[in-house]
Amino acid sequence: MKDLINQIQIQVNEKVYIKDPNSSDLGKNIIAHSIKIIDEIGFEGFTFRKLAIVLNTKEGSIYRYFENKHKLLIYITSWYWGWLEYHLVFSTTNIPQPEERLKIAINTVARGHEDSEIFSFINLGALHRIVVSESSKAYLTKEVDRANKEGFYSGYKRLVGRISELVLEIEPNFQYAHTLISTIVEGILHQKYFADHLPSLTDIDHDDQKLAEFYCMMALATIKSSK
């Protein structure tokens, strides 16, 4: 199974990077160690200079792959959403009931990951923590409209769109499918962040199953109330 997973190619918009990190060992090390450093010290404290020191390379070598650290953040978060979409499609195949598929989709988004490199150079546990704490910084920027036109957020939008289709299978006349699902996805990230740092704002307390159950109840109740 591990060998099969390692053969999966998660596609990220090629405009995000200058040179594909998957094309060389240095590129893969840039991604691997960027995830490790951002997980440890946060995105604000992360710099290409610090990354270059860890990699024992010149800072200019990193700029051959990414224009700046914001583009690198978009790359790794886009990769995560692409992986999540793949996992969601795999998990819902041959499940006929749309309500059950929606529950699986929400559980997929809510589930955390252990620190393990099931891919040759990506620690999913560390990447998941980065998505929880840092992913909003990929689009909460003055450049968001230009970046959106370039397709930088296509992976995230595609995931939300795919889950929204499940909502419309349950209730074709529901008018707020994308609003509901983007609210749920962002809410899951916020609740996980609150559990880590602002626990009085949540009742979940690091329980991914309870988190998924809450948003499943919210989703189904909202959809059914519109009928």
N, C-alpha and C positions, 0 to 999 in steps of 0.2 A: 504493500500500500504506500509506504514512504517513497519508494522508487517511482511509483505512478504519480504521486503528488509533485515530486521534484521535476517531472517532465511537463507540468502545466506551465503555459506561458501567459502571464497576466499582462494585458496590453495597456500601456499608458500613452496618452497623447504625445506624439513625438515633438510637438512644439514646446513641451515643458522642458526638455533637455537639449543640449547642444550635441552631445554624443551619447548614444545609448549605453547606460551603465552595464547592461547585460552583455555588451560586446567585448569586455575585457575583465581580467582579474582585478585590476585597479578600480574599475567602475563598480564591480560588485563589492569590493572592500569599502568604497566610498559610501555605498548604501548601508552596508552592515554596520560600520562604525558610526555613521551618522545617527542611525537608530539608537545605538548604544549610548552615545553621548547625549543626544536630546532627551532620552529616557532618564538619564542620570542628572543632568543639570538644567534641563528645560530649553525651549527654543530661543528665549531671549539671550541666554548665556552661550549658546552655540555659535561658533564662528568657523569659517573655513581654515583660519590659522590654527585653531585648536585641533581640528580634524587632520590637518596636514602633519602636525607634530605626532599624533597618534599613528598615522599611516607611514611616518618617516618618508614623506615626499614633499615636494614643493607645493606651496599654496596654488601656484599657477596651474598645476596639473589638475586640480579640482575644478578650476574655472573652465577647463576644456570640456567638462561634462555638464556643468550647471552655471548659468549666468549669475545667480545669487542664491542665498540660502532659502529665500522664499520659494523659488522655483523647486528647490530640493524638497521642501516641505510639501508642496503640491504633489510632487512625484510620489513620495512615500505614502501620503494619505490616499492618493488616487489608486496606488497599487493595492492598498488595503480594501478600498471599496470594490475594486475589481475582483479581488480574492473572495470577498463576501458575496458578490453576485454569483460567482462560480459555485460557491458552497451552497447558496440558496437554490440555484437551479438543480444541482445534484440532489439536494435533500427533498425537493418537492416533486421530482420526477415520479410518475405513476401514482400520485396521490390525487384521486378524482375530485374530492370535495374541496371547493375553494376556501371555505372557512378553515378547514384543517391546514391547507397550504398557507393561509394568512398567519395562522398561529405558529407554524414552523418558521415562516419568514421573520416574524417578530422575535422568536426565540433565537434565531440565527444572529440577528443584530445585537440582542442583549447578552449573548453568551461571551464570556471572557476567554482568554487563551493562556495556557501555561507558557512559561519560558522554555521554548523548544524550537530549534531550527529545523523544522520539517522541510523547509526549502534550504538550499545550500548556503544561502547568505542572509536570510531574513529571519529574525527572531519574532514570531508572531505575538508572543506575550508582550514584549517591549513595544512593538508597533501598535498593539491594541491600546496600551497605556498612553502612547503619544496621541492617538486618534481621540481618546477621551479628553485629554488635557490641552491639546494643541491644534486640533484639526480646524476649529473655527477661525484660526488665524490665517488659514489658507484663503479664505474669502472675505473676512472682515478687514478690508483694505480699500483704499481709494482707487486702486487699479482693478477692482472686481469686474466692472463692466467690460473693460478691454480684455481681461483674462477670460471672461465668460464667452466673449465673441471668438476668442482663439480656441475655445473648446476645452479649457483647462479643467473644468468641473464636470466633464461629460460622464465620468465613471460614477460619481455621486448621484447625478441626475438620472442616470440609467438605472441605478439600483432603486431609487425612489419610484421611478416610473414603472419598473417591473412589479414592485409590491403594490403600487396603486392599481395595476391591472387586476390583481386579485380582489381588491375592494370592489371594483366594477363588475367582476364576475358574481360577487355576492349580491350586489344591488346596482344594476346598470344605470339607474337614474340618480345615483348619489353624485352630488355636485362638487364635493370637496375632497376627492380621493388624494390628490397630491398634497393638499393642505394637511390632511389627516396624517399621511405617512411621513411627510417631512417633519411634522410636529412630533411624531412618535420617535423617529430616528434621533432627532436632536434632543428630545426629552430623555431618552435612554442614556445618551452621553452625559447630559447634565446631571442626572440622578447618580450616575457612577462617580462623577466628579464630586458631587455633594457628599456622597458616602465617604469619600477619601478625605475631604477637606472642610466641608461645611455640613456635618452630620445632622444638625438640627433642622435642615431644610428637606430632609428625606426620611422615609420610614423603611427603606429597603435594606440598609446595612450590609452591603456587599453580597447580597443574595440574588444572583442572576435569575434564578427561577421565579422568585417573587416579582422581580422587576418585569420579566416577560409576562407573567400572569396579569399584573396590573395593566400593562399596555394592551394585552389581548382583550381584557374585559372592556377597557376604554374604547378600543377600536370597534368591537362587535356591538357594544351598546350604542355607540354613535351612529354606526351604519344602520342598525335596526330601528333607531328612533326616527330615521329619515323616511321610513316606508309609510 
